[in-house]
């Protein structure tokens, strides 16, 4: 299988294909969703920063504004020398997790696993068919395996 993503050097290099600004549109139980994700290297390339903004529901007309949800995440090397993420969201929640093998989703997928209040969860990124965009999904661990509850397709903004 031809490689679609060119990874960079170092422990954070596997995330290089995500650098830049990306957008996705999807449907959800709360209405249409538009999400913009921006990944950049920061602090002397020692970390990656993710800024994400979700616009959920609403038509944008007066009185029907979308709900806005934001996330700030930092990805870097932890004290244990593994790649970790630390995420903070506009609803006051936070989470942290570590890089994990998600190759069962796609051979080039990169992902993180986190222990959440409701149980183990993971998120994964993998290239689309032409390598110009990517898929992102969030899954929860169940007795029967991983259950996907959110999935988006991102293209360059």
C-alpha positions as CSV (number, residue, x, y, z in Angstrom):
1,X,0.0,0.0,0.0
2,X,1.4,3.4,-1.0
3,X,2.0,5.8,1.9
4,X,-0.2,8.8,1.8
5,X,1.3,10.8,4.7
6,X,4.9,12.0,5.0
7,X,5.8,12.0,8.6
8,X,8.5,14.2,10.1
9,X,11.4,13.6,12.4
10,X,11.3,13.0,16.1
11,X,8.6,11.7,18.4
12,X,6.1,14.4,17.2
13,X,6.9,13.8,13.5
14,X,4.0,11.4,13.2
15,X,1.7,14.3,13.6
16,X,3.3,16.5,10.9
17,X,0.6,15.6,8.3
18,X,-1.9,17.4,10.5
19,X,-0.1,20.8,10.5
20,X,-2.1,23.6,9.1
21,X,-5.8,24.6,9.1
22,X,-8.6,22.2,8.3
23,X,-12.4,22.3,8.1
24,X,-15.1,19.7,8.3
25,X,-18.9,19.9,8.0
26,X,-21.2,17.1,9.4
27,X,-24.7,16.5,10.7
28,X,-25.3,15.8,14.3
29,X,-28.4,15.3,16.6
30,X,-28.0,19.0,17.5
31,X,-28.0,20.1,13.9
32,X,-25.3,20.9,11.4
33,X,-21.7,21.1,12.6
34,X,-18.8,23.0,11.2
35,X,-15.4,22.4,12.8
36,X,-12.2,24.2,12.1
37,X,-8.9,22.6,13.4
38,X,-5.6,24.4,13.4
39,X,-2.4,22.5,14.2
40,X,0.9,24.3,14.6
41,X,4.3,23.7,16.1
42,X,5.0,26.0,19.1
43,X,7.6,26.8,21.7
44,X,10.6,26.0,19.5
45,X,8.9,23.0,17.9
46,X,8.8,21.2,21.3
47,X,5.0,21.1,21.2
48,X,2.1,21.0,18.8
49,X,-0.9,23.3,19.6
50,X,-4.4,22.4,18.4
51,X,-7.1,25.1,18.3
52,X,-10.5,23.8,17.4
53,X,-13.8,25.6,17.1
54,X,-17.1,23.9,16.6
55,X,-20.2,25.7,15.4
56,X,-23.2,23.5,16.2
57,X,-26.7,24.1,15.0
58,X,-28.3,27.4,14.2
59,X,-28.7,29.0,10.8
60,X,-26.7,32.1,11.7
61,X,-29.7,34.4,11.4
62,X,-30.7,36.7,14.3
63,X,-32.1,34.6,17.1
64,X,-30.8,31.3,15.7
65,X,-27.1,31.5,16.3
66,X,-25.0,28.4,16.5
67,X,-23.6,27.1,19.7
68,X,-19.8,27.6,19.8
69,X,-17.5,25.1,21.5
70,X,-13.7,25.6,21.6
71,X,-10.8,23.3,22.4
72,X,-7.2,24.1,23.1
73,X,-4.9,21.1,23.2
74,X,-1.1,20.9,23.6
75,X,0.7,17.8,22.4
76,X,4.3,17.1,23.6
77,X,6.6,14.7,25.3
78,X,5.7,13.8,28.9
79,X,8.0,13.0,31.8
80,X,7.9,9.3,30.7
81,X,9.3,10.3,27.3
82,X,6.0,9.3,25.6
83,X,3.8,11.6,23.4
84,X,0.9,13.1,25.4
85,X,-1.9,15.5,24.8
86,X,-3.5,17.9,27.3
87,X,-6.9,19.3,26.3
88,X,-9.0,22.1,27.7
89,X,-12.4,23.0,26.4
90,X,-14.8,26.0,26.6
91,X,-17.2,24.0,28.8
92,X,-14.6,23.9,31.5
93,X,-13.6,20.3,31.0
94,X,-10.1,18.9,30.5
95,X,-8.6,15.6,29.5
96,X,-5.2,14.1,28.9
97,X,-4.1,11.0,27.1
98,X,-1.2,9.4,25.3
99,X,-0.3,8.3,21.8
100,X,-1.5,4.8,21.1
101,X,-1.6,2.3,18.3
102,X,-4.7,2.8,16.2
103,X,-3.6,0.9,13.1
104,X,-6.8,-1.2,13.3
105,X,-8.6,1.8,11.9
106,X,-6.0,2.5,9.1
107,X,-2.4,1.5,8.6
108,X,-1.2,5.2,8.8
109,X,-3.6,6.3,11.5
110,X,-2.3,8.2,14.5
111,X,-4.3,8.5,17.7
112,X,-4.5,9.0,21.4
113,X,-6.2,7.2,24.2
114,X,-7.6,8.8,27.4
115,X,-9.3,7.6,30.5
116,X,-12.5,9.6,30.7
117,X,-15.2,9.7,33.4
118,X,-17.3,7.4,31.3
119,X,-14.5,5.0,30.5
120,X,-11.7,4.6,28.0
121,X,-11.9,6.6,24.8
122,X,-9.7,7.2,21.8
123,X,-9.4,9.6,18.9
124,X,-7.7,8.9,15.6
125,X,-6.6,10.8,12.5
126,X,-5.9,9.0,9.2
127,X,-5.4,10.1,5.6
128,X,-8.3,10.2,3.2
129,X,-8.0,8.2,-0.1
130,X,-5.9,10.8,-1.9
131,X,-3.9,12.0,1.1
132,X,-5.1,15.6,0.7
133,X,-7.4,15.6,3.7
134,X,-8.0,13.4,6.7
135,X,-10.6,11.5,8.7
136,X,-11.0,12.1,12.5
137,X,-13.0,9.9,14.8
138,X,-13.7,9.5,18.5
139,X,-14.5,6.1,19.9
140,X,-15.4,4.6,23.3
141,X,-14.3,1.2,24.5
142,X,-17.2,-1.2,25.1
143,X,-17.3,-4.9,25.9
144,X,-17.6,-5.6,22.2
145,X,-14.7,-3.4,21.1
146,X,-14.5,0.2,20.0
147,X,-17.8,2.1,19.3
148,X,-17.5,5.2,17.1
149,X,-19.7,8.1,18.1
150,X,-18.2,11.0,16.2
151,X,-16.6,11.1,12.7
152,X,-15.5,14.0,10.4
153,X,-13.7,14.4,7.1
154,X,-11.4,17.4,7.0
155,X,-10.1,19.3,4.0
156,X,-7.5,22.0,4.0
157,X,-9.0,25.4,4.7
